[in-house]
Amino acid sequence: MKRADVIVVGAGPAGITAATAAARHGQSVLLLDDNPRAGGQIWRGGIEPPSKLAKKGEDAKRGRALYDLASSGATLLTGYRVFDAPAPRTLHALRETGGDPEVVALQYDHLIVATGARERFLPFPGWTLPGVFGAGGLQALVKGGFPVRGKRVAVAGSGPLLLAVAAHLLQYGAHITSVAEQASLSQLAPFAASLWSSPAKILQGISYRAALGSTPYRTGSWPVSAIADEATGFLKNVRFTDGAKTWDEPCDMLACGFHLVPNTELASLLGCNLRGDFVEVDELQQTSVANVYCAGEPTGIAGLEAALLQGEIAGLACAGQKTGSLRARNTAQQKFAARLETAFRLRPELRSLPALDTIVCRCEDVPYENLAGRSGWTEAKLQTRCGMGPCQGRICGPATQTLFGWTPKSIRPPLFPVPVSALCFHDSQQKSI
Ligand SMILES: Cc1cc2nc3c(=O)[nH]c(=O)nc-3n(C[C@H](O)[C@H](O)[C@H](O)COP(=O)(O)OP(=O)(O)OC[C@H]3O[C@@H](n4cnc5c(N)ncnc54)[C@H](O)[C@@H]3O)c2cc1C
């Protein structure tokens, strides 16, 4: 049995600062992540771009955070995915490394859930074609060595991530044909104006935009279909609209994501209250469940600074330390999150993008026509297997929420598909780690 004073799930920026802060104040800390390395989405390790990105500040932050973690005394366990919380203060995690899967039970006094966010995908005709990627997904592939040099890439969807992705892909040699943001200029203008108090965010936006040069950034525009080359079956063209006119854009790839969705499944399984889509926390990042804290994107989509700050607050709180001035800064970050949500609110037209035969649940091949008219998520699952494939509703769940207003009624273990042996695991079989 391995136990720790504090267990942190998720080694993104929030989890890293949480683990560091708690360990520095004398707590035994285990930090788990399902990736091979710490860093989360933004600091995902990989092959460096051929030319330096204009983000020295961010690189320095990453280096500093990873150095602080390494010297804090916290233990980092990578490749472990938490899939169950079978008893109070107990988690089960699975590690699959090519050999026999390894299941471990972990016990804690305090838990910090720092599970981050994922992209929201919305179905439209052709969205499952080869050549169509999630925006952050393509960025992650490229960091891992996937070649885009010389490829024409259209970037579309919603949220600040689009510009970051476009600037990244450009660095790796892609030709960005355009960036299409579904939010209208009138929605974005107040948000842009409100950034006066966050010069770092303005500078980041300017540096991304400058990197893109004359590439068009079209607000109030969105993809309506992706069209395949008849001979190869690969994407050859994306049709866009601005609501008044449509146009086609020939491209080799489409990188498309509609802002982010918080990963709240583990917190929900633990019984934490949600407020809207997000985990409800108090000013110390404590959830409604005693000794369970939550930090970073599951509590609100607010970006890197907020994740770092909230992680530190949660780690200090678990160690019984004061968090004074950090909390005031966090309040400002929460206001930023609220403005972000308003600015990138999805337009109603996106709900009518799918055709009757457009696949909505791509794990189980469930088309739109089999879902329309159902009473909700539970009936859709029972009657069509929507959400019952390997992603366990992580992709089609948020899509059906946007299309039909459905929300899942309950979260059940396992949180991720696991081998049967993992389900048969009992605490008597626990391996020491
Ligand atoms: C695909 C994607 C790409 C992004 N790219 C950028 C970018 O280029 N620039 C930018 O400014 N912002 C980017 N962001 C936003 C950025 O992630 C946030 O601003 C912020 O850094 C989030 O930090 P976090 O620690 O809350 O979450 P994350 O960085 O998401 O870290 C959460 C970690 O928890 C792990 N995890 C989740 N569930 C489990 C589990 N059950 N068991 C074990 N581990 C688990 C995840 O794999 C992940 O490593 C991106 C977001 C996404 C979703």
The ligand as an ORCA input file, in Angstrom:
! r2SCAN-3c Opt
* xyz 0 1
  C      -5.404     20.275    -26.127
  C      -5.023     21.558    -25.388
  C      -3.956     22.326    -25.840
  C      -3.605     23.504    -25.168
  N      -2.573     24.270    -25.668
  C      -2.314     25.474    -25.109
  C      -1.333     26.351    -25.660
  O      -0.669     26.038    -26.638
  N      -1.116     27.558    -25.046
  C      -1.857     27.930    -23.949
  O      -1.657     29.038    -23.443
  N      -2.772     27.119    -23.401
  C      -3.029     25.915    -23.960
  N      -4.021     25.128    -23.434
  C      -4.695     25.567    -22.215
  C      -3.847     25.153    -20.996
  O      -3.900     23.755    -20.909
  C      -4.385     25.772    -19.727
  O      -4.344     27.139    -19.863
  C      -3.637     25.434    -18.436
  O      -2.283     25.385    -18.634
  C      -4.224     24.199    -17.804
  O      -3.456     23.720    -16.728
  P      -4.035     22.570    -15.791
  O      -2.943     22.153    -14.904
  O      -5.310     23.014    -15.190
  O      -4.457     21.375    -16.783
  P      -3.648     20.476    -17.821
  O      -2.467     21.160    -18.356
  O      -4.695     20.025    -18.785
  O      -3.147     19.238    -16.954
  C      -4.012     18.243    -16.470
  C      -3.276     16.914    -16.478
  O      -4.037     15.933    -15.778
  C      -3.944     14.699    -16.459
  N      -5.099     13.874    -16.076
  C      -6.411     14.138    -16.264
  N      -7.177     13.168    -15.746
  C      -6.321     12.255    -15.205
  C      -6.502     11.013    -14.517
  N      -7.728     10.509    -14.272
  N      -5.414     10.319    -14.116
  C      -4.154     10.809    -14.332
  N      -3.918     11.988    -14.985
  C      -4.994     12.700    -15.408
  C      -3.966     15.136    -17.928
  O      -3.477     14.145    -18.807
  C      -3.058     16.361    -17.884
  O      -1.699     16.021    -18.062
  C      -4.354     23.923    -24.045
  C      -5.408     23.135    -23.590
  C      -5.758     21.971    -24.239
  C      -6.920     21.146    -23.735
*
